Amino acid sequence: MNDTELLYLAAATTLLAAHPSLRRDASRRGSAHARAEARRRLWIAYLVVWWLVTGVGLVVWNAQGLDWDTLRLSPPRGWRSWASLGLVVVALVRPVHTVAAVARGRPPRRIPWQVPVMEQLAPRTGRELAVWAAVAVTAGVAEEAFFRGHLLAAATPGLGLPAAAGLSVVLFALGHAYQGVRGVLVTGAIGIHLTLVVLVLDSLWPAMALHAITNLTRGVLAWMAFRMTSPEPQGEALDGA
């Protein structure tokens, strides 16, 4: 890892560490309008910050003439392409089934939030859901590109693959510290799973898809559950009957 890489990673990590303060604002109690406005600010800031980090990272990587395959941005090849397709299909089965059941009028017994604060950040309206979809895709693409792409590739030569993978998982988990201890632990477990997916399939694309599917599913289910109860239901309303 050269000085340019180190500077980029340090600057990006600092920027991302400052961003969760907006999430705390969005989860505070207040009027429905105030919470909706806080969510909008959060999502816009998230999109700007993560695409800025991703774009600058790609420019830095390209400016140094580094190997793009090292970032694992190439699609899976050979048996890995079929394994990736199968993994994504399996990941879609339960969400599609659950969404279809809710659409038929069966409220979900439980929205799979990691921690209560995430419930407060979920979309309530169709317009919010559209923005949430952009956020979910951004999380899948940009977070994977940074943590299991750029960071992993830059740290491996100096630390070795196991230590670099561990570092990416730890920073990924700590990046969700606003969710509390439980959120960090759950996110860390998810990070381990996604890191293994990237290393085994030698590509970021399957992990990007899984990451985006998970976030998008939560948003869609929350939006549907809120529509079946009230515009701004409390936590117990999400559990359904």
Residue, then its C-alpha position, 0 to 999 in steps of 0.5 A: m500500500n503506497d502513500t496515495e492509497l493510504l491517504y485515500l483510505a484514511a480520508a474515505t474512512t474518516l468521511l464515512a465515520a462522520h456520516p452516521s451522525l445523520r442517522r442519529d438525527a433521522s432516528r430521533r423522535g419528533s413529528a412525522h414530517a420532521r422524521a421524513e425530512a431527516r430520512r430524506r437528508l440522510w439518504i441523499a447524504y448517503l448517496v453523495v458520500w458513497w458514490l464520491v468515495t467509490g468514484v475517487g477510489l476508482v480514479v486513484w486506482n486507475a491513476q496508479g496503473l494498478d491491475w483491475d482484476t485485483l479489485r475483483l471487479s470482473p464478473p465470475r468465470g467458469w463454474r463460479s458464474w453458475a455458482s454465483l447465479g445459483l446463490v443469487v437465485v436462492a437469496l431471492v426465493r424467500p424475499v419474493h415469497t414473503v413480498a408476495a404473501v404480504a401483497r396478498g394481505r398477510p402482514p409480516r410477523r416480523i421485519p428483519w431489522q438488525v436493531p430498532v434504529m433501522e426501523q426508524l430509517a425505513p421508507r414510509t411512502g412510495r416516493e421514499l421507497a424509490v429513494w430507498a431502492a437507490v440507497a439499497v443498490t448503492a450499499g450493495v455496489a459502493e460498500e462492497a467496492f470499498f470494503r471488499g474491493h479497494l480496501l482488501a486489494a490495497a491491504t493484502p500485499g502488506l498484511g497478507l490475505p487473512a489479515a486484510a480480510g479481517l481488517s475489512v470485516v472489522l471496519f465494515a462492522l465498525g462503520h455500523a456502530y450507530q446501530g449499537v453493539r448488536g448491530v456491529l456484531v450482526t454486521g460483522a457476521i454479514g461481513i464475514h459471509l460476504t467476504l467469503v463469497v468474494l474470495v471463493l467466487d473471485s468477484l465482487w458482483p455476487a456479493m454486491a447483488l446479495h448485499a443489495i437484495t438484503n437491503l432492498t427486501r427490508g425496505v420493501l417489506a417495511w413499506m408494505a407493512f406501514r401501508m397496512t397499518s398507518p403512515e407512521p406506525q410504532g414498532e409493535a405495528l410492524d409485528g402484525a397480528 
